[in-house]
Amino acid sequence: MPRFIAARHVDTNSLSSVHTILIIRLAPRLLFVNIRRMKLMRFLISGGSAAVVNLSVLYVLTDWFGLWYLASATVSFFVSILIGFMLQKFWTFNHRQSHHRTHKQFLLYLAWMLLYLSLDIGLMYLLVDGASLNYLLSQFVTSGVLAALSFFVYSRVVFISKLTGLEFELEKTINSYTI
């Protein structure tokens, strides 16, 4: 008789203990994934908010105040950098305790945003003129690629922090189990 058809006696006590062990092993990992997912959601909301500020300031300065569109774009870009930095630092990456590093973080953020702008323009040029894609589709693709890269840069370069109590224990627990 094949093994998978053979009737076996299942001990419910041992089954529940196996489930308990799995839950104990998986719970910290699931919690950690949830924390990362929340950070990613905050990152997207912060970036989206900065983009809305950028477009709003651009519109107001150009259409309401009659400022030249390139001058408006420059002002709106730097205003959105300030808003984006504050949201990313204090809300997304929760860096309230590191006020002494704010200047350094802002300079790193600004440097990344200027590089981001250069990469955005370069990728847009390649996609529109090189691959003949629509400029809006190209901007959408470019923004997605650069947003993913930005999350990595912000979390690994700009807003680095040492793990605190619960985060350290959670990281240690997750790394100690292999499933």
TIKETOR-130286 format. One record per residue (C-alpha): x, y, z. Coordinates in nm, 2 decimals, decimal comma, padded with zeros to 4 digits. Example, Ala and Ser with C-alpha at 12.3 -4.5 7.8 and 13.67 -1.06 7.14 Angstrom:
BEGIN
- 01,23_-00,45_00,78;
- 01,37_-00,11_00,71;
//
This chain:
BEGIN
- 00,00_00,00_00,00;
- 00,15_00,34_-00,10;
- 00,26_00,56_00,19;
- 00,03_00,85_00,12;
- -00,28_00,63_00,13;
- -00,18_00,45_00,45;
- -00,39_00,55_00,75;
- -00,19_00,69_01,03;
- -00,28_00,78_01,38;
- -00,24_01,15_01,43;
- -00,17_01,27_01,78;
- -00,35_01,60_01,83;
- -00,12_01,70_02,12;
- 00,19_01,66_01,91;
- 00,02_01,84_01,62;
- -00,07_02,14_01,84;
- 00,28_02,15_01,98;
- 00,42_02,16_01,62;
- 00,18_02,44_01,54;
- 00,29_02,62_01,85;
- 00,65_02,59_01,76;
- 00,58_02,71_01,41;
- 00,39_03,01_01,54;
- 00,66_03,09_01,79;
- 00,92_03,07_01,51;
- 00,72_03,26_01,25;
- 00,56_03,53_01,46;
- 00,87_03,75_01,49;
- 00,94_03,71_01,12;
- 00,58_03,81_01,03;
- 00,60_04,10_01,27;
- 00,93_04,21_01,11;
- 00,78_04,18_00,76;
- 00,48_04,39_00,87;
- 00,72_04,66_01,01;
- 00,90_04,67_00,68;
- 00,58_04,68_00,49;
- 00,46_04,98_00,70;
- 00,79_05,16_00,64;
- 00,75_05,10_00,27;
- 00,39_05,24_00,28;
- 00,51_05,54_00,47;
- 00,79_05,59_00,22;
- 00,54_05,58_-00,07;
- 00,30_05,82_00,10;
- 00,59_06,06_00,19;
- 00,73_06,05_-00,16;
- 00,38_06,10_-00,31;
- 00,32_06,39_-00,07;
- 00,64_06,56_-00,18;
- 00,54_06,51_-00,55;
- 00,20_06,67_-00,49;
- 00,38_06,96_-00,32;
- 00,62_06,99_-00,61;
- 00,33_07,00_-00,87;
- 00,12_07,24_-00,66;
- 00,40_07,49_-00,60;
- 00,49_07,47_-00,97;
- 00,13_07,54_-01,07;
- 00,08_07,82_-00,83;
- 00,40_08,00_-00,91;
- 00,35_07,96_-01,29;
- -00,02_08,02_-01,33;
- -00,11_08,24_-01,04;
- 00,21_08,45_-01,00;
- 00,32_08,44_-01,37;
- 00,67_08,32_-01,29;
- 00,86_08,16_-01,57;
- 00,80_07,78_-01,57;
- 01,16_07,68_-01,53;
- 01,21_07,92_-01,24;
- 00,89_07,78_-01,09;
- 01,01_07,42_-01,14;
- 01,34_07,50_-00,97;
- 01,17_07,66_-00,67;
- 00,91_07,38_-00,65;
- 01,18_07,11_-00,67;
- 01,36_07,26_-00,37;
- 01,04_07,31_-00,17;
- 00,95_06,95_-00,23;
- 01,30_06,84_-00,12;
- 01,24_07,02_00,22;
- 00,90_06,86_00,26;
- 01,02_06,52_00,15;
- 01,32_06,53_00,38;
- 01,11_06,61_00,68;
- 00,85_06,34_00,61;
- 01,12_06,08_00,54;
- 01,33_06,16_00,84;
- 01,06_06,21_01,10;
- 00,78_05,99_00,98;
- 00,90_05,71_00,74;
- 01,24_05,63_00,91;
- 01,14_05,78_01,26;
- 01,47_05,96_01,32;
- 01,35_06,18_01,60;
- 01,65_06,10_01,83;
- 01,92_06,20_01,59;
- 01,88_06,58_01,57;
- 02,26_06,62_01,59;
- 02,29_06,44_01,26;
- 02,02_06,63_01,07;
- 02,26_06,86_00,88;
- 02,46_06,56_00,76;
- 02,14_06,37_00,67;
- 02,00_06,67_00,48;
- 02,32_06,71_00,28;
- 02,31_06,34_00,19;
- 01,94_06,37_00,10;
- 02,01_06,67_-00,11;
- 02,30_06,50_-00,29;
- 02,08_06,20_-00,36;
- 01,80_06,42_-00,49;
- 02,03_06,60_-00,73;
- 02,17_06,27_-00,85;
- 01,80_06,15_-00,87;
- 01,72_06,45_-01,09;
- 02,01_06,37_-01,32;
- 01,92_06,00_-01,34;
- 01,56_06,10_-01,40;
- 01,65_06,32_-01,69;
- 01,89_06,07_-01,83;
- 01,65_05,78_-01,81;
- 01,37_05,99_-01,96;
- 01,59_06,09_-02,25;
- 01,68_05,72_-02,31;
- 01,32_05,60_-02,29;
- 01,16_05,88_-02,50;
- 01,43_05,95_-02,76;
- 01,60_05,61_-02,76;
- 01,31_05,37_-02,71;
- 01,03_05,60_-02,85;
- 00,81_05,56_-02,54;
- 00,55_05,82_-02,45;
- 00,70_06,08_-02,21;
- 00,44_06,02_-01,95;
- 00,49_05,64_-01,96;
- 00,86_05,70_-01,95;
- 00,83_05,92_-01,64;
- 00,61_05,66_-01,47;
- 00,87_05,38_-01,54;
- 01,16_05,61_-01,44;
- 00,99_05,72_-01,12;
- 00,92_05,36_-01,02;
- 01,28_05,25_-01,07;
- 01,42_05,55_-00,89;
- 01,17_05,52_-00,61;
- 01,29_05,16_-00,54;
- 01,65_05,28_-00,55;
- 01,56_05,58_-00,33;
- 01,42_05,35_-00,06;
- 01,74_05,16_-00,06;
- 01,95_05,48_-00,04;
- 01,74_05,64_00,23;
- 01,73_05,33_00,45;
- 02,10_05,22_00,40;
- 02,28_05,56_00,36;
- 02,09_05,87_00,46;
- 01,88_05,75_00,76;
- 02,10_05,48_00,91;
- 02,03_05,41_01,27;
- 02,15_05,15_01,52;
- 01,88_04,90_01,61;
- 01,70_04,98_01,93;
- 01,59_04,73_02,19;
- 01,28_04,56_02,03;
- 01,42_04,59_01,68;
- 01,75_04,44_01,78;
- 01,58_04,15_01,96;
- 01,35_04,10_01,67;
- 01,64_04,10_01,42;
- 01,83_03,86_01,64;
- 01,53_03,62_01,68;
- 01,46_03,62_01,30;
- 01,82_03,55_01,22;
- 01,85_03,27_01,47;
- 01,57_03,06_01,31;
- 01,59_02,89_00,98;
- 01,28_02,73_00,84;
//
